[in-house]
Every structure is written in structure tokens, then in C-alpha cells.
Amino acid sequence: MFKFIIILISITSFNALAAEKVKLGVLGNVGTDGFFSPTVTSFIIQKVEPNSPAEKAGIVAGQKIISIENCKIPGCPASEAKELMRKESGEILQLLLENEDGSQVPLKIPMNAW
């Protein structure tokens, strides 16, 4: 019984040390094309969550994401875009945004828990 408790404590401790996945904190309207291997055709920010990495980086509703880690939109495979957006706390997410006036904004967003 004692060995079981020590093993259980060890497993719990290792899980606490595991890297935490962090979300950007945006809600968007994402357009895709294709069925078996869809690609992202558009990603328009609809809402930015308060205190999120997105809000801290200055992202606002109405902006378009036109590149995620140099994967261009339109054309970025949806599965790749999803994987590129998954960052752990402490990692940097690179986005290229387009404002409603057509100007582009490159961002390097530190991903931290919020």
C-alpha cells in the first residue's frame, strides 16, 4: 500500500511539472475550403478575451489573421494552423494581422497563462 501511495504522489508531481498549453484568447470567424484536407481561407477576429495574451498584444475585433508562424492565409492547411496556434506557456506565437484599412501588423505574442 505504501508503494502505491508514493507512486501516486510521483505521478501527480510529474503532471504538475508538465508544460501548460495556453490559448490565444480570441474568438474568430474561420473560413475553410476542402473536405478531406481543408485549408484556411480566412480568419477574422470577432472577440478578444479580457486579460488574454491576445488583448495584451493589442489584437482587436475586426482584424484578420493573414499568417500564423509564416503559414499564409488563405492557403494554410487547417490541421497545421491548429497545431501552430497550440503553444505552451513561455513560447512565442508569431502572427501577421491585417487591419480593416489594409495595413499589416506583425506580432510576436508571449503565451502566458491568464
GUTIPA-104429 format. One record per residue: residue number from 1; x, y, z of N, C-alpha, C, O in turn. Coordinates in steps of 0.05 Angstrom, whole numbers, plus 5000, padded with zeros to 4 digits. Example, Ala and Ser with C-alpha at 12.3 -4.5 7.8 and 13.67 -1.06 7.14 Angstrom:
! residues 2
PT|1|5264|4886|5156|5246|4910|5156|5264|4934|5156|5285|4934|5169
PT|2|5257|4955|5142|5273|4979|5143|5258|5001|5157|5268|5023|5161
//
This chain:
! residues 114
PT|1|5017|4976|5000|5000|5000|5000|5017|5025|5000|5012|5044|4986
PT|2|5039|5025|5016|5056|5049|5017|5069|5055|4990|5071|5078|4983
PT|3|5077|5034|4976|5089|5037|4949|5069|5051|4930|5077|5068|4915
PT|4|5045|5042|4932|5024|5054|4915|5020|5084|4920|5017|5099|4901
PT|5|5021|5092|4945|5018|5120|4952|5041|5136|4941|5037|5158|4930
PT|6|5065|5126|4944|5089|5140|4934|5087|5143|4903|5094|5164|4892
PT|7|5079|5122|4890|5077|5123|4861|5055|5143|4853|5059|5158|4834
PT|8|5033|5143|4867|5012|5162|4861|5021|5191|4865|5015|5208|4849
PT|9|5036|5196|4887|5047|5223|4892|5066|5231|4870|5066|5253|4861
PT|10|5083|5212|4861|5103|5217|4840|5089|5225|4814|5097|5244|4800
PT|11|5068|5210|4807|5054|5215|4782|5040|5243|4783|5041|5258|4764
PT|12|5028|5249|4806|5016|5275|4809|5036|5298|4807|5031|5318|4795
PT|13|5060|5294|4819|5080|5314|4818|5090|5319|4789|5094|5341|4781
PT|14|5094|5297|4774|5104|5300|4747|5083|5314|4730|5091|5330|4713
PT|15|5057|5309|4734|5037|5322|4719|5037|5352|4725|5031|5368|4707
PT|16|5043|5360|4749|5044|5388|4756|5066|5402|4742|5065|5426|4737
PT|17|5088|5388|4736|5111|5399|4722|5107|5400|4692|5123|5413|4678
PT|18|5088|5386|4682|5083|5385|4653|5077|5413|4643|5064|5429|4656
PT|19|5086|5419|4618|5081|5445|4606|5051|5450|4602|5036|5431|4595
PT|20|5042|5474|4607|5014|5481|4605|5008|5493|4578|5022|5512|4570
PT|21|4989|5482|4563|4981|5494|4538|4965|5520|4543|4948|5521|4562
PT|22|4970|5540|4528|4958|5566|4532|4943|5573|4506|4952|5569|4484
PT|23|4919|5585|4510|4904|5594|4487|4908|5624|4482|4915|5638|4501
PT|24|4905|5632|4458|4910|5660|4450|4889|5678|4462|4895|5700|4470
PT|25|4864|5669|4463|4843|5686|4475|4827|5702|4455|4819|5724|4461
PT|26|4823|5690|4431|4807|5703|4411|4784|5684|4402|4787|5660|4403
PT|27|4763|5697|4394|4741|5682|4382|4740|5693|4353|4739|5717|4349
PT|28|4740|5675|4334|4741|5685|4306|4722|5671|4288|4711|5649|4294
PT|29|4718|5683|4265|4703|5671|4243|4723|5660|4224|4737|5675|4210
PT|30|4725|5633|4223|4745|5620|4206|4732|5607|4182|4714|5591|4185
PT|31|4741|5615|4158|4732|5603|4134|4751|5581|4125|4775|5584|4126
PT|32|4740|5559|4115|4757|5537|4105|4746|5528|4077|4724|5533|4070
PT|33|4764|5514|4063|4757|5503|4037|4768|5475|4036|4791|5471|4043
PT|34|4752|5456|4027|4760|5429|4024|4748|5411|4045|4739|5421|4066
PT|35|4747|5385|4040|4734|5367|4058|4755|5349|4072|4756|5348|4096
PT|36|4771|5334|4056|4790|5315|4067|4815|5329|4078|4825|5321|4099
PT|37|4824|5349|4065|4847|5365|4074|4841|5394|4072|4851|5408|4054
PT|38|4824|5405|4090|4815|5433|4088|4838|5452|4092|4857|5447|4107
PT|39|4836|5475|4078|4854|5497|4082|4839|5521|4094|4815|5524|4089
PT|40|4853|5537|4108|4840|5561|4120|4840|5583|4098|4860|5589|4086
PT|41|4816|5593|4092|4813|5615|4072|4811|5642|4085|4818|5662|4072
PT|42|4803|5644|4110|4801|5669|4124|4799|5664|4154|4790|5644|4163
PT|43|4808|5684|4169|4807|5683|4199|4803|5712|4208|4822|5727|4210
PT|44|4778|5719|4215|4772|5746|4223|4766|5745|4253|4749|5730|4263
PT|45|4780|5762|4269|4776|5763|4298|4749|5776|4304|4743|5798|4294
PT|46|4733|5761|4319|4706|5771|4327|4706|5782|4355|4692|5802|4361
PT|47|4722|5769|4373|4722|5778|4401|4749|5771|4413|4762|5751|4406
PT|48|4759|5789|4431|4784|5785|4445|4777|5782|4475|4764|5800|4486
PT|49|4786|5761|4487|4780|5756|4516|4797|5775|4533|4821|5780|4528
PT|50|4785|5786|4554|4799|5804|4572|4823|5790|4586|4821|5766|4593
PT|51|4845|5804|4589|4869|5795|4602|4883|5772|4587|4901|5759|4599
PT|52|4875|5766|4563|4887|5744|4548|4913|5753|4535|4918|5777|4533
PT|53|4930|5734|4525|4953|5742|4510|4946|5759|4486|4961|5778|4479
PT|54|4923|5754|4473|4915|5770|4450|4909|5799|4458|4918|5817|4444
PT|55|4895|5803|4480|4889|5830|4489|4915|5845|4496|4918|5868|4490
PT|56|4932|5831|4511|4958|5843|4519|4975|5851|4495|4991|5870|4497
PT|57|4972|5836|4473|4988|5842|4449|4975|5864|4431|4987|5874|4412
PT|58|4950|5872|4438|4937|5894|4423|4919|5884|4401|4911|5901|4384
PT|59|4912|5859|4400|4894|5848|4380|4866|5859|4386|4857|5859|4409
PT|60|4852|5867|4364|4825|5878|4367|4806|5864|4347|4814|5854|4327
PT|61|4780|5864|4354|4760|5853|4337|4761|5867|4310|4764|5891|4308
PT|62|4757|5852|4288|4757|5863|4261|4783|5858|4246|4783|5859|4222
PT|63|4804|5852|4261|4829|5846|4248|4828|5818|4235|4813|5801|4245
PT|64|4843|5814|4214|4846|5788|4201|4873|5777|4207|4893|5791|4206
PT|65|4874|5751|4213|4899|5737|4215|4906|5728|4186|4891|5713|4174
PT|66|4929|5738|4176|4937|5731|4148|4962|5713|4148|4970|5704|4126
PT|67|4973|5707|4171|4995|5689|4173|4999|5679|4202|4998|5696|4220
PT|68|5002|5653|4205|5007|5641|4231|5034|5627|4229|5037|5607|4215
PT|69|5054|5638|4242|5081|5626|4241|5090|5622|4212|5101|5601|4205
PT|70|5086|5642|4195|5093|5642|4167|5076|5623|4149|5083|5618|4126
PT|71|5055|5612|4160|5036|5596|4144|5014|5615|4134|4998|5624|4151
PT|72|5014|5622|4109|4997|5643|4097|4968|5635|4096|4961|5612|4090
PT|73|4951|5654|4102|4922|5651|4100|4912|5672|4079|4917|5695|4083
PT|74|4899|5663|4058|4889|5636|4052|4911|5617|4044|4932|5625|4033
PT|75|4905|5591|4048|4923|5570|4039|4935|5553|4060|4944|5531|4054
PT|76|4936|5562|4085|4948|5546|4106|4930|5522|4112|4906|5525|4117
PT|77|4941|5497|4112|4924|5474|4119|4913|5477|4147|4927|5485|4165
PT|78|4887|5471|4150|4873|5475|4175|4887|5460|4198|4889|5471|4220
PT|79|4895|5436|4193|4908|5420|4214|4935|5433|4222|4941|5433|4246
PT|80|4949|5444|4204|4974|5458|4210|4969|5484|4226|4983|5489|4245
PT|81|4949|5499|4217|4942|5524|4231|4935|5518|4260|4943|5532|4279
PT|82|4919|5497|4264|4911|5490|4291|4935|5482|4308|4937|5490|4331
PT|83|4953|5467|4297|4977|5458|4312|4995|5482|4318|5007|5484|4339
PT|84|4998|5500|4299|5015|5524|4302|5005|5542|4324|5020|5556|4338
PT|85|4978|5543|4328|4966|5560|4349|4969|5548|4377|4966|5563|4396
PT|86|4975|5523|4378|4979|5510|4405|5006|5516|4415|5026|5506|4405
PT|87|5007|5532|4435|5033|5540|4447|5032|5534|4477|5011|5534|4489
PT|88|5056|5529|4487|5058|5525|4516|5066|5552|4529|5076|5570|4516
PT|89|5060|5554|4555|5067|5578|4569|5097|5583|4566|5114|5566|4570
PT|90|5103|5608|4559|5131|5616|4555|5140|5616|4526|5161|5628|4520
PT|91|5124|5604|4508|5131|5604|4480|5121|5630|4467|5104|5644|4478
PT|92|5131|5635|4443|5123|5659|4428|5107|5650|4403|5115|5632|4389
PT|93|5084|5663|4399|5068|5659|4375|5071|5682|4356|5068|5705|4364
PT|94|5079|5677|4331|5082|5698|4311|5058|5699|4293|5050|5679|4281
PT|95|5045|5722|4292|5022|5727|4275|5027|5751|4257|5041|5770|4265
PT|96|5015|5751|4234|5014|5774|4217|4984|5781|4214|4969|5765|4204
PT|97|4977|5805|4223|4949|5813|4223|4945|5834|4201|4964|5848|4194
PT|98|4920|5837|4192|4913|5858|4174|4890|5874|4186|4870|5863|4194
PT|99|4894|5900|4188|4873|5918|4198|4852|5923|4177|4856|5916|4154
PT|100|4830|5934|4186|4808|5939|4167|4816|5959|4145|4804|5958|4123
PT|101|4836|5976|4150|4846|5995|4129|4867|5982|4110|4877|5996|4093
PT|102|4873|5956|4114|4892|5942|4097|4920|5942|4107|4937|5927|4096
PT|103|4926|5958|4127|4954|5958|4138|4959|5932|4153|4941|5919|4164
PT|104|4984|5924|4153|4992|5898|4165|5007|5903|4191|5022|5922|4194
PT|105|5002|5885|4210|5014|5887|4237|5027|5860|4244|5013|5841|4249
PT|106|5054|5859|4244|5068|5834|4253|5068|5834|4284|5075|5854|4296
PT|107|5062|5811|4296|5063|5809|4325|5078|5784|4333|5077|5763|4320
PT|108|5093|5787|4355|5105|5764|4369|5093|5764|4397|5098|5782|4413
PT|109|5075|5745|4402|5059|5744|4426|5070|5724|4446|5071|5700|4440
PT|110|5079|5734|4470|5087|5715|4490|5062|5701|4502|5044|5714|4511
PT|111|5063|5675|4501|5039|5660|4510|5043|5653|4540|5061|5638|4547
PT|112|5026|5665|4556|5027|5660|4585|4999|5655|4594|4979|5664|4583
PT|113|4997|5639|4616|4971|5633|4627|4957|5658|4636|4970|5677|4645
PT|114|4930|5659|4634|4915|5682|4642|4890|5675|4656|4875|5692|4664
//
